Every structure is written in structure tokens, then in C-alpha cells.
Amino acid sequence: MPDHIYKKIELTGSSTAGLQQAIENAISKASKTIHDMRWFEVVETRGDIADGKIAHWQVTVKVGFSLDE
């Protein structure tokens, strides 16, 4: 098995539905141009408040992917 080299990027996804959907939105969008994504870690959560209610969830994730050989 060859050794792998990884690169990490930081993404912020948002959603009105919740944290998981915000993460999935970020990863789904990134997967259209970034290949071989292997893992993610949540580094920050925050939200937007409007009229005393949560309007959007915002989640920042670091995503690791393999570099091509």
C-alpha cells in the first residue's frame, strides 16, 4: 500500500435546516471540483439570528483529501 499525502481545506456551509445539512451542503458542493475527499472535522459552528429565531446555521469544516500520484 503506497503512502498517501493529504491536503486540508476549510469550507463553511450554511443551511436553514440544521447543522448536519450545513455540513452536507459544504461537502456536496466541494465534491463537484475536489476529488478523493477522505475526512472532515468540524472546527466552528455559528448561526444567523433574525426576528429572535435561528435563520441559518453556519458550520466551518476542514476537509482532507488525497493528492494525486
Contact map, one row per residue, 1 for C-alpha under 8 A:
111000000000000000000000000000000000000000000000000000000000000000000
111100000000000000000000000000000000000000000000000000000000000000000
111110000000000000000000000000000000000000000000000000000000000000000
011111000000000000000000000000000000000000000000000000000000000001100
001111100000000000000000000000000000000000000000000000000000000001100
000111110000000000000000000000000000000000000000000000000000000111100
000011111000000000000000000000000000000000000000000000000000000111100
000001111100000000000000000000000000000000000000000000000000011110000
000000111110000000000000000000000000000000000000000000000000011100000
000000011111000000000000000000000000000000000000000000000001111000000
000000001111100000000000010000000000000000000000000000000001111000000
000000000111110000000110010000000000000000000000000000000111100000000
000000000011111000000111110000000000000000000000000000000111000000000
000000000001111100101110110000000000000000000000000000011110000000000
000000000000111111101100100000000000000000000000000000011100000000000
000000000000011111000000000000000000000000000000000001111000000000000
000000000000001111101100000000000000000000000000000000011000000000000
000000000000001111111100000000000000000000000000000000011000000000000
000000000000011011111110000000000000000000001000000000001110000000000
000000000000000001111111000000000000000000000000000000000000000000000
000000000000011011111111100000000000000000000000000000000000000000000
000000000001111011111111110000000000000000000000000000001110000000000
000000000001110000111111111000000000000000000000000000000011100000000
000000000000100000011111111100000000000000000000000000000000000000000
000000000000111000001111111110000000000000000000000000000000000000000
000000000011110000000111111111000000000000000000000000000000000000000
000000000000000000000011111111100000000000000000000000000000000000000
000000000000000000000001111111110000000000000000000000000000000000000
000000000000000000000000111111111000000000000000000000000000000000000
000000000000000000000000011111111100000000000000000000000000000000000
000000000000000000000000001111111110100000000000000000000000000000000
000000000000000000000000000111111110000000000000000000000000000000000
000000000000000000000000000011111110000000000000000000000000000000000
000000000000000000000000000001111111100000000000000000000000000010000
000000000000000000000000000000111111100000000000000000000000000011000
000000000000000000000000000000000111110000000000000000000000000011100
000000000000000000000000000000100111111000000000000000000000001111000
000000000000000000000000000000000001111100000000000000000000001111000
000000000000000000000000000000000000111110000000000000000000001110000
000000000000000000000000000000000000011111000000000000000000111100000
000000000000000000000000000000000000001111100000000000000000111000000
000000000000000000000000000000000000000111111000000000000011110000000
000000000000000000000000000000000000000011111000000000000011110000000
000000000000000000000000000000000000000001111100000000000011100000000
000000000000000000100000000000000000000001111110000000001111000000000
000000000000000000000000000000000000000000011111000000001110000000000
000000000000000000000000000000000000000000001111100001111100000000000
000000000000000000000000000000000000000000000111110001111100000000000
000000000000000000000000000000000000000000000011111111110000000000000
000000000000000000000000000000000000000000000001111111100000000000000
000000000000000000000000000000000000000000000000111110000000000000000
000000000000000000000000000000000000000000000000111111000000000000000
000000000000000000000000000000000000000000000000111111100000000000000
000000000000000100000000000000000000000000000011110111111000000000000
000000000000000100000000000000000000000000000011110011111000000000000
000000000000011111000000000000000000000000000011100001111100000000000
000000000000011111100100000000000000000000001111000001111110000000000
000000000001111000100100000000000000000000001111000000011111000000000
000000000001110000100110000000000000000001111100000000001111100000000
000000000111100000000010000000000000000001111000000000000111110000000
000000000111000000000010000000000000000111110000000000000011111000000
000000011110000000000000000000000000000111100000000000000001111100000
000000011110000000000000000000000000111110000000000000000000111110000
000001111000000000000000000000000000111100000000000000000000011111000
000001110000000000000000000000000111111000000000000000000000001111100
000111100000000000000000000000000011110000000000000000000000000111110
000111100000000000000000000000000001000000000000000000000000000011111
000000000000000000000000000000000000000000000000000000000000000001111
000000000000000000000000000000000000000000000000000000000000000000111
